[in-house]
Amino acid sequence: MSKTNDSRYPYTYASDYLCQFGGIDREGVRLSRSNASQIRQAVAKAIGMDDEELAKKLADYAQANDEELSEAHMRNLTAALGPGWAA
């Protein structure tokens, strides 16, 4: 799907990328999309960048590195679930 036709681009992709850095536990990711969005907006303001431009940069990076990021996320999830968890 073209980025311009995807209603999730760039903001949802950018927020989901940032959520990965909020930690994970048995309940799932600990940083909500809403919180991630607020952090992105604050960072954009602090560095003097338009929020949409930062969201696009984060979303593009996340999409370009999807496989690597997904593998890291699964490793973190498996660690959070503990040794007794079986796939």
C-alpha positions, 0 to 999 in steps of 0.5 A: 500500500502506498504511504499516501493512501495509508491512514496510519502513516505517519503518525501511527507508525511513528507512535508504534515505533516509539512504544517499543522503547517504553518497555514490555511486560506480561500485559504488553507494551507499557507506553501507549500510542497517546503517550508516544505521540505526546513524546514525539510532539515534545521532541519535535518542539525541542529540536525545532522540527515540524511534528509531521516531519519527525513523524515521517522520519520515524515512520520511514525508519520503522518501515525500513527496519521492520524485520529487525525491529519485529525480531527485537520486539519478539525477544523482549516479549519472550523475556517479559513472559519468562522462562515458563512460557512456550510458543 
